[in-house]
Amino acid sequence: MQLNYVLVSDSTSYRALLRLINFTLQKYHDSLSFRGVRADFSRLIKKPKNLSEKNATAIDLFYPMLLFVHRDAGNEKANKRENEIDGATDIVVKKLEGKFFFVKIIPSRITEAWLLAVEYAIRKASGN
């Protein structure tokens, strides 16, 4: 069985997270296969304006079973980002009545710094 997921993030550079997500999913669910994409809205005529619209558009375009929402904590507290993601995802969850799940990805340091701190993560993300 294949499980499809989509990653909503602010930048194309976070596409590297797909390998890390696949690795983690496969580690705990080795009987399934996973297909993930990063939601790219750059070619859309009407681009989503906020996180709620990004989440809803990602669901409409990719029909995932899992939605990963990435937001760096940046200068904000992690719980503020968590509340932001919850609020932006509540509308979609209610609309789809539990037909998918979502996962919050909120590094307390910027993701690139986290990847650089873990050699294995760099090698896995880069396929090297």
RABELGI-V476654 format. One record per residue. RES is the residue in one letter. D_LAST is the distance of its C-alpha to the last C-alpha in whole Angstrom. Layout:
res=<RES & RES>
d_last=<D_LAST & D_LAST>
This chain:
res=<M & Q & L & N & Y & V & L & V & S & D & S & T & S & Y & R & A & L & L & R & L & I & N & F & T & L & Q & K & Y & H & D & S & L & S & F & R & G & V & R & A & D & F & S & R & L & I & K & K & P & K & N & L & S & E & K & N & A & T & A & I & D & L & F & Y & P & M & L & L & F & V & H & R & D & A & G & N & E & K & A & N & K & R & E & N & E & I & D & G & A & T & D & I & V & V & K & K & L & E & G & K & F & F & F & V & K & I & I & P & S & R & I & T & E & A & W & L & L & A & V & E & Y & A & I & R & K & A & S & G & N>
d_last=<27 & 25 & 25 & 24 & 23 & 23 & 22 & 25 & 24 & 25 & 22 & 20 & 17 & 17 & 16 & 13 & 15 & 15 & 11 & 13 & 16 & 15 & 14 & 17 & 19 & 18 & 18 & 22 & 23 & 21 & 24 & 23 & 21 & 20 & 20 & 19 & 20 & 21 & 24 & 25 & 29 & 29 & 30 & 33 & 36 & 37 & 34 & 34 & 36 & 35 & 33 & 35 & 35 & 31 & 31 & 34 & 33 & 29 & 31 & 34 & 31 & 28 & 30 & 28 & 29 & 26 & 26 & 24 & 26 & 24 & 26 & 25 & 28 & 28 & 32 & 33 & 33 & 31 & 34 & 35 & 32 & 32 & 36 & 35 & 32 & 35 & 37 & 35 & 34 & 38 & 39 & 37 & 37 & 41 & 41 & 38 & 40 & 37 & 36 & 32 & 30 & 29 & 26 & 27 & 24 & 25 & 23 & 26 & 24 & 22 & 19 & 17 & 18 & 18 & 14 & 14 & 16 & 14 & 11 & 10 & 10 & 8 & 5 & 6 & 8 & 5 & 4 & 0>
